[in-house]
Amino acid sequence: MADDITFLDIACLMKISDDTTLERFGSAINASIFDASNIAGTLKQKDMIDFTSIFPGPNSIAVTEKGKAVLSEAEQRAATPFDNLDKSILSQISSGKSVPKDIQSSISLNSRDLAMRLYKLSKQSFLTYELKSGQVEILLTEQGFLKAAPQQPQPMQPTQNMQPKPNSVQTQIQTPSSEQSAQQQAEQQPQQPAAPQEIHFQPKPMNKKLIAGIIVILVIILLAYLLMKKII
């Protein structure tokens, strides 16, 4: 199928029923006679509708096989799960882009795939649309707005300390006593060299017999000296 299919084409095809005429087509799509004639001519060029040209009318409009195939494909695509591309489209609409052409230029998607996605999001109640003056205006539903909003990170819950508290016995074992701490600190400190001690020599007392012997010897020497002096 052609890639020039737009969401406006699908929205207008859905407004055509068995009793729709060309003269009432404008009121069906909420457009003027001039805008309705342009849209009908575009759909006929794309071979999605056919209508008669009888004057003064009325002229009937019918959806062709190609138009029915487009609607059938749109219904099949609408049943697919929501994905990241759908979220990107909703984000563009949430930022203020309500016209399919603006959305298409923002995400660089061809008009046919965008039309199918917009139809899918409409069927899944994420958006609504309104036909007015030959254009289609897209708005988000509450569900679509919540889906397009970025998810806020949840605050982390404070975790409780699951480590068991040491009992008194374990604390006594693990905690060294004051005496042991003082001993460990004394061992870790560098030992200073001890100051040299002064050595005092005390004279031993002399033996009394030795003293008496020395005195006797001195007396003998003195007597001998005196005796020799008299002789001379």
Protein Blocks (a to p, Z undefined) as FASTA:
>chain_A
ZZkbcfklmmmmmmpcfklcfklmmmmnopafklmmmmmmmmmmnopaccddddebjadd
dddfklmmmmmmmmmmmmpccdfklmmmmmmmmnopabfklmmmmnopafklmmmmmmmm
mmnopaccddeehiacddddfklmmmmpccddddddddddfbdcddfklmmmmpccfklm
mmmmmmmpccddddddddddddddddfklmmmmmmmmmmmmmmmmmmmmmZZ
